[in-house]
């Protein structure tokens, strides 16, 4: 039952998949962060399907890559992009920690965030275009692998001993919920599956 709550937690917080999150406690958060790579697998599969469909229809590698980058943004409500922009704005400000956190909480996006987003999206698109140019299967595999690996970083970041940056918000709900041994086991499982 905890696994099901964890899957709901992961999909409810990390995707637009309409699931009902019935538990919002540390146990569900632990199972959810352990399930994060599974959410990445679904997001990555959708990205791979969109990119591959365009590549197989002859749209060309650049357009296939754009689709494979756009789908995860849509399926996650841009959560990862918003976090990246906030982090860039906070770190780029050069302010002390408290001021940087205040900047990161603001709803607008600053110049560091904009530049970082543009460069990150260009890099993702260029890398996927290169792989789709080698064949749709290469691009599809890369889209899936990237999405799973990205969500695995959540599992690792939520391991015991890593505190939340602030006492409120989603970060505080999932900080330090995954035992180190479980985080390493998840990393080994994902790495083994990716290598297979």
N, C-alpha and C positions, 0 to 999 in steps of 0.2 A: 504493500500500500504506500509506503514511503517513496518508493521509486516512481509511482504514478504521480504523487504530489510533486516530486522533484521535476518530472517531465513537464507537468503543467506549469510549475514555477518558471522553468527555463523558457518554455515557449511563450508564456504569458508576459515575461519581462523582456525577452530578447527578440521577439518577432511580432508580426501583426496577426499571426494565426489565432483565430478566435477560440481561446480556451478559457475555462473558468478556473481561476486560481482559488482553491478552496482553503489552502493553508498558507499563512505568511508568518512563519516562525523560523528559528535557527535550524531546526531539523529539515524543514522543507527547503530552506535556503542552501543547506549543505547538499542535499540531493539535487537541487536545481543547478548549482554550480558544477556538480559532477556530470550533470546531463547537458551542460552547455555545448560540448562538442556534437552531441546529437542534434541540437537545434542548428548548429553550423552545418551539419551534413544535409539537413533538409534545405536550408538556405542555399548552400553550395550546389546541390542537385538542381534546384530551380534555376540558378544562374547558369549552370552548365547546359541545361536544357534550352534556355533562351539563346545563349551564344551558339550552341551547336546547331539549333534549328536554322538560325540565320546563315551560319557558315555552309550548311548543307544545301540551303536554297540559293547559294551563290552570292550572298550579300557582300562577301569580302571579310577578311580578318579584322580590320579596324572596327567595322560596325558590329561584328560578333563580339568583340571585346567590350565595346561600349555597352551592349546589352548585358553582358556578364558582369559588368561593374554596376550597372543601374539596378538590376534585379535585387541584389542584397540591400542596397540603399532603400528600395521601396519596401522590401519585406521586413526591415528592421526599423522603419520610420526614421532612418538616418541616425539611429542611436550612436553607432560607432563613429560616424562623421561628426556629430555634434560633440561627442566626447573629445575627439581629436582636436577640433577647433578650440574648444574650451581650454584644453591642456596647452595648446600652442599660445593662446592669448595669455594664460596665467604665467607660463614660463617665460614668454617673450617680454612680459612687462618688466622683468628685473626687479620686481617689488619683493618685500619680505613675505613670508609664507601666508600670513593672515590676509594681506592685501591681494596676493595672487589668488587665494581661494575666493575672495570676494569678486574679483574680476571673472573667475571661472563660473561663478553662479549667475552672473548677469545673462539675461536672455539674448542680448545682441551679440554680434560677432565682430571682433576687431580685425585689424590688418594682419596680425600674425596668424590668426585663425583662417582668414581668407587665403592667404598665400600658402599656408600648409595644406589646406583642403585641395586647392587647385593642383599643387605639385603632387600630392598623394594620389589624387584621382588620375592625373596624367600618367604617373608611374605605373599604377595598376593597369590602366588601359593599354599602355605601351607594352608592358610585359605580357598581358594576355593576347594582344594582337600578334606579337611575335610567336606565341605558342599556337594560336589558331592558324597562323600562316603555315605552320608545320603539319597541320591536320586538325580536324575538329576534335578528335579524341585527346590530343595533347592539351588543347585549350579547355576542354571539359574537365579533364583530370586536374588541371591547375586550379580551376574555379572551385571545385569541390575541396581540394586540399587546402587552399587558402582560407576558405570559410571555416573548415573544421579546425585548422591550426589557430585561427584568430580567436575562436571561442574557447579553445584549450587554454589560451593565455588567461582567460577569466578564471578557469579552474585553478591554475597555478597562482594567480594573483590573490585568490581568496583563501590561500593556505594559511594554516595556523601561524601566528607570529607576524602577520602583515596587518597593521592597524588601518582603520579607516582614516581618511584625511580630515573628516569632520564627523561629529557625533550624530548627524541627521542624514536622511536621504537613503537611496538604494545602497550606496557603498557601505554604510554602517550596518545595513541589514545582512550583507553577505561577507563582510570582512572577517577573516580568520575562522571561517566555518568549516573549511576542508582540512582534515588532518594531513600533515605533510606526506605521510606514507600513501594516502589515498590519491593525493595530487600527483605524486610520482608514478603511481600505478596507472592513473589515467593517461599520463604523458607517455608511458611505455606502451600502453594499449593502442593509443592513437598512432604513435610512431611505427609500431609493428604493423598495424593495418595499412598505413600509408606506404610502407616499404614493400608490402606483399603484393 
